[in-house]
Amino acid sequence: MREMRLMRWLRVPAAFISANWAGLLAIVVLGLVPAAAGNQRVMSRLDHHADEAGTVVLRQLRRTWWRDLPVSLGMLVYLGLGAATVALMAWVYEGPVRVYFVGMLVPVYWVVGAAIAAYVRAAATMPLTATRTEVLSAAGHLALTYPVRALLTVPATVLAAPAYVLAPLTVACGLSLPAWVLAQIWRVHPAIRGARPAQQGAT
């Protein structure tokens, strides 16, 4: 009985590590969206996917890599531009001028980040066979239905930065921990057409 309880307790950290490693592999092959979406698919139904967490992420990568490649590349551009903008502002401007330009750009980056988060959530919830157009439509519907939740994903991702910036945490849970946090934010009755079939048929 004690061994059974121990095994049950170890399923959760094992799922975090397994999903994270599979996600890191996906990122290596430019599968940033499949990595994030696969981890969210696992974390949204952790009890159901705990024993096959890595397999779920790799399946997401294999089935949706080409479909989500443009958005994956867009995410890389978004992250690169964000980092470059921060560096440029710190180097070129000082005082009130820096505050002014940052104030102008933050809402833009915030909205774009929320839109990407909604796409990832849609990709994590819909069937793996859904087309890019269907995922885009579902993401728009989700963002418009739950705009506050969509906007909250951006500061939540920023606050989770230690998980994917510090090397020991990155290896252990750099993708899975932020995915779990975002799954809690999105924990709503599915506003996405086809969401429930995805959770049943895509596993």
Secondary structure, 3 states (H helix, E strand, C coil): CHHHHHHHHHHHHHHHHHHHHHHHHHHHCCCHHHHHHHHHHHHHCHHHHHHHHHHHHHHHHHHHHHHHHHHHHHHHHHHHHHHHHHHHHHHHCCHHHHHHHHHHHHHHHHHHHHHHHHHHHHHHHCCCCCCHHHHHHHHHHHHHHCHHHHHHHHHHHHHCHHHHHCHHHHHHHCCHHHHHHHHHHCCCCCCCCCHHHHHHHCC
